[in-house]
Amino acid sequence: MLIKYKPFKFYFQLLFKCIFSVIIISSCENLKTEKMVKFTENSPYEIFFNQLKISQLTDTILVQNKTKIFGCGTGYVMYHEDLKESGLSKFYEKYGTVLDNQELLKVFEKNNNLKILWIERGNEGELFQLEDSVLHNNKKLEIRLMSEKAFLVFDETPKSLDSLNITVTIEFSNTNKILLKSFDLSQNKYWKIDKQTEQEFKKDL
């Protein structure tokens, strides 16, 4: 029987991929740990989620988070230098991100007397499904929740180390309207909300 041996180059490439994957995973864990250590009580997210109230929300809402920075993985490695030059990485190193502040979103839940169900959109928005695997597997329930519950997106854009804009897009399924709420926050000694604006749109049917 003839046995074909793989060339040395193949095994070298395989080994390199394995090592790179381990480095990426460990760097993600290190980043999470660092962010937890660096999190301060005087953060823009603490002020924002403690003061944010939205009327007309149902008892359960669907929420997706966005952020202007890649948290870890290959995206972080590829864009790290650009983020360093733009200064955005310094903001996130100091305060964390909307995604990292899900504890503060529990304050939002309590203040608005509701329950958040997280939405997974995928890298290119191809999924749009419930993040909870048990709920996702119940297709009938998932379809009903998608059609009945309000859908929110939190999106943040740091302008400097002491200035930030957070927008909340609320899509009301039963009224065919979209509400866009924008908040400008700044820090002098403490963070505060300087300005709030609100726009209403009709959904494209």
C-alpha positions in Angstrom: 0.0 0.0 0.0 1.4 3.4 -1.0 1.3 6.0 1.8 1.5 9.7 0.7 3.3 12.0 3.1 2.3 15.6 3.4 5.1 18.0 2.6 6.8 19.8 5.5 5.3 23.1 4.4 1.8 21.8 5.0 2.5 20.9 8.7 4.3 24.2 9.2 1.3 26.1 8.0 -1.0 24.0 10.2 1.2 24.6 13.2 1.3 28.4 12.5 -2.5 28.6 12.3 -2.9 26.7 15.6 -0.4 29.0 17.4 -2.1 32.1 15.9 -5.5 31.0 17.1 -4.2 30.3 20.6 -2.6 33.8 20.7 -5.9 35.5 19.5 -8.0 33.6 22.0 -5.7 34.4 24.9 -5.4 38.1 23.9 -9.2 38.3 23.9 -9.3 36.9 27.4 -6.6 39.3 28.5 -8.5 42.3 27.0 -11.6 41.3 28.9 -9.7 41.1 32.1 -7.9 44.4 31.5 -11.2 46.1 30.8 -12.8 44.8 34.0 -9.8 46.1 36.0 -9.9 49.5 34.2 -13.6 50.0 34.5 -14.4 53.1 36.6 -17.6 54.1 38.3 -17.4 57.6 36.8 -18.1 56.4 33.3 -20.4 57.8 30.6 -22.3 54.5 30.5 -23.2 54.7 34.1 -24.7 58.2 33.7 -26.4 57.2 30.4 -28.1 54.0 31.5 -29.1 55.5 34.9 -30.9 58.4 33.2 -32.2 56.7 30.1 -36.0 56.2 30.0 -38.0 55.3 26.9 -41.8 55.4 26.9 -44.1 53.0 24.9 -41.8 50.0 25.4 -43.4 46.6 25.9 -42.6 44.3 28.8 -40.0 42.6 26.7 -37.7 44.2 24.1 -35.2 42.9 21.6 -31.8 44.6 21.8 -28.7 44.7 19.6 -25.5 46.5 20.6 -23.1 48.1 18.2 -19.7 49.6 18.8 -17.3 51.5 16.6 -14.3 49.4 17.7 -13.4 45.8 17.3 -13.1 44.2 20.7 -10.7 41.4 20.0 -9.8 38.6 17.5 -8.5 39.2 14.0 -10.4 42.5 13.7 -8.6 43.9 16.7 -5.2 42.8 15.3 -5.9 44.2 11.8 -7.2 47.6 12.9 -5.2 48.1 16.1 -2.8 50.6 14.6 -5.5 52.6 13.0 -7.5 52.7 16.2 -4.4 53.8 18.1 -3.8 56.7 15.7 -7.5 57.8 15.9 -7.4 57.8 19.7 -10.6 55.7 19.9 -8.7 52.8 21.5 -7.7 55.1 24.4 -11.3 55.9 25.1 -12.3 52.2 25.2 -9.3 51.3 27.3 -10.4 53.8 29.9 -14.2 53.3 29.9 -15.0 50.0 28.2 -17.8 49.8 25.6 -21.6 49.5 25.5 -21.1 45.8 24.9 -19.0 45.5 28.0 -21.5 47.3 30.1 -24.4 44.9 30.1 -24.5 45.1 33.9 -25.5 48.8 33.4 -28.2 47.6 30.9 -29.8 45.8 33.9 -30.3 49.2 35.4 -32.1 50.2 32.2 -34.2 47.1 32.5 -35.2 47.9 36.1 -35.8 51.6 35.4 -38.1 50.8 32.5 -39.7 47.7 34.0 -38.8 45.4 31.1 -36.8 42.3 30.1 -34.1 42.4 27.4 -33.7 39.6 24.9 -30.5 39.9 22.9 -30.4 39.7 19.1 -27.5 38.2 17.2 -27.0 39.8 13.8 -23.9 38.0 12.7 -20.8 39.7 11.1 -22.7 40.9 8.1 -26.2 41.0 9.5 -27.0 37.6 8.0 -28.4 36.0 11.1 -30.9 38.3 13.0 -31.9 35.7 15.5 -32.4 35.4 19.3 -29.0 35.0 21.0 -30.5 32.6 23.6 -30.2 29.1 21.9 -33.3 27.7 23.8 -35.5 30.6 22.6 -34.0 30.5 19.1 -34.8 26.8 18.8 -38.5 27.5 19.5 -39.2 28.9 16.0 -42.8 29.7 16.6 -42.0 31.8 19.7 -39.0 33.5 18.0 -41.2 34.6 15.0 -43.9 35.9 17.4 -41.3 37.9 19.5 -39.7 39.3 16.3 -43.1 40.5 15.0 -44.5 41.9 18.3 -41.7 43.3 20.4 -39.9 46.6 20.1 -36.3 46.3 18.6 -33.5 48.6 20.0 -30.0 49.2 18.8 -27.4 51.0 21.0 -24.7 52.6 19.0 -21.8 54.7 20.3 -19.3 57.1 18.7 -16.6 58.5 21.0 -15.4 62.0 19.8 -12.5 62.3 22.3 -11.5 61.0 25.7 -14.0 63.2 27.4 -16.8 63.4 24.7 -19.2 60.7 23.4 -22.4 60.4 21.4 -24.7 57.4 22.0 -27.7 56.8 19.8 -30.6 54.5 20.5 -32.8 53.4 17.6 -36.2 52.1 18.6 -38.3 50.2 16.0 -41.9 49.8 17.2 -43.4 46.8 15.4 -47.0 47.6 16.1 -47.0 51.3 14.9 -44.7 51.2 11.9 -42.5 53.9 13.3 -38.8 54.3 14.2 -37.6 56.6 16.9 -34.0 57.8 16.9 -32.8 59.3 20.2 -29.3 60.9 20.2 -27.4 61.8 23.4 -24.2 63.9 23.6 -22.2 63.3 26.8 -19.1 65.1 28.0 -16.8 65.0 31.1 -15.5 68.0 33.0 -15.1 66.6 36.5 -18.0 64.2 36.1 -19.8 62.9 33.1 -23.1 64.5 32.2 -25.6 64.4 29.3 -25.3 67.8 27.5 -27.9 67.4 24.7 -30.7 65.1 23.7 -32.4 65.0 20.3 -35.2 62.9 19.0 -36.4 62.1 15.4 -39.3 60.0 14.3 -39.5 58.1 11.0 -41.9 55.8 9.3 -40.7 52.3 8.5 -40.4 51.3 4.9 -43.0 48.6 4.3 
